[in-house]
């Protein structure tokens, strides 16, 4: 067990709904100084500051409550949970952007944060100037910042614009430079929120590699993300947070599996009812997915398919505004969210799907030889102009079994490589001479 560098003891964070007050340190000090004068202006120095009425209690929101955890030096840990669970609030408390309402947080070492686009940057300063300002905030000497400067600029890829005020940067450029600064200025603790999703795929890959390098170098990384595949690749330990409470901690595989079980829709067998708390992309709101039924070709609901077995999906949507030319999309993904197959209603011949106000059912039959494993169904509705009306990420979970369907043979290998076995026709092996394939021309080294 390593040395704890982050200790959180019974931490809670309360917000007042509808109140303009925050717990940023500067604003708290300002309120403390101005409080006596506000009471004098009201003419009542004994106004009830500490007495809560029932109405005031109803307006309270505990974003976190009773959270306790320890993170050791050199660990890369993940925080996962649904939207509004309290993950970002915890990171803001760790970075001291805001203060806890109750409990205690102990940090050992310098903390660098990347919580949202533009965190810690002054828009009027150039990229170069912001690098030095951020280094100074971390307590670094000018020569230390200079030693890392070229590496920061090269990693961020904004060399041409390093002397341009960052207010002129795109969100992607902002994030690239901000992450490069946070990761290269040698903080003992690096806090990273979902902001990396703004960057392109190649930059996200670079960031994950850099965070792994930071962790292996003996520094601590705390990573919040909905990209469960990235969390599993980077983090050795993961905390699951929901409704402001720490639900569990464990190794990455255990924690992700537990989260998916909690976050999934109300599913029984091959029938899933999709509630408002389902993990979704908030689209235009013209339609909502309400139910998904997976069945065999005889119409019997099932949550598993055999090797090579065809299956059906029945999708029920509640439509609020007519979508005359709808594109209904179904994706099949791995249990950690990696999409590998996509089907769309526009693949069929004939007129586009038309969704009218009220409840609408759309069905499809899928013929695909899935290799053994755990999979999830994603469902979306788009307008023909590309606007997404609804997208539910994990609408239904199912299992592909290593059992034959009829005359089909089972998958013979103990290690499964890939997810799909496409239809392929193999030819017989035949003997050929070296002259035919040009063996003599092959390099010898």
SULPEZI-V962603 format. One record per run of one state. SS is the DSSP state (a for helix, b for strand, c for the rest). FROM is the first residue (numbers start at 0). TO is the last residue. If there is no record, write none. Layout:
ss->(SS | SS)
from->(FROM | FROM)
to->(TO | TO)
This chain:
ss->(c | b | c | a | c | a | c | b | c | b | c | a | c | b | c | b | c | b | a | c | a | c | a | c | b | a | c | a | c | b | c | a | c | a | c | b | c | a | c | b | c | b | a | c | b | c | b | c | b | c | b | c | b | c | b | c | b | c | b | c | b | a | c | b | c | b | c | b | c | b | c | b | c | b | c | a | c | a | c)
from->(0 | 3 | 16 | 24 | 42 | 53 | 58 | 59 | 72 | 75 | 80 | 86 | 94 | 101 | 107 | 110 | 114 | 125 | 126 | 137 | 141 | 156 | 158 | 161 | 164 | 165 | 168 | 170 | 184 | 188 | 192 | 193 | 198 | 200 | 216 | 219 | 224 | 227 | 234 | 236 | 242 | 244 | 251 | 263 | 265 | 268 | 270 | 273 | 279 | 281 | 286 | 295 | 300 | 301 | 303 | 307 | 310 | 319 | 322 | 334 | 338 | 344 | 347 | 352 | 355 | 357 | 366 | 369 | 370 | 372 | 383 | 387 | 404 | 419 | 420 | 433 | 437 | 438 | 441)
to->(2 | 15 | 23 | 41 | 52 | 57 | 58 | 71 | 74 | 79 | 85 | 93 | 100 | 106 | 109 | 113 | 124 | 125 | 136 | 140 | 155 | 157 | 160 | 163 | 164 | 167 | 169 | 183 | 187 | 191 | 192 | 197 | 199 | 215 | 218 | 223 | 226 | 233 | 235 | 241 | 243 | 250 | 262 | 264 | 267 | 269 | 272 | 278 | 280 | 285 | 294 | 299 | 300 | 302 | 306 | 309 | 318 | 321 | 333 | 337 | 343 | 346 | 351 | 354 | 356 | 365 | 368 | 369 | 371 | 382 | 386 | 403 | 418 | 419 | 432 | 436 | 437 | 440 | 444)
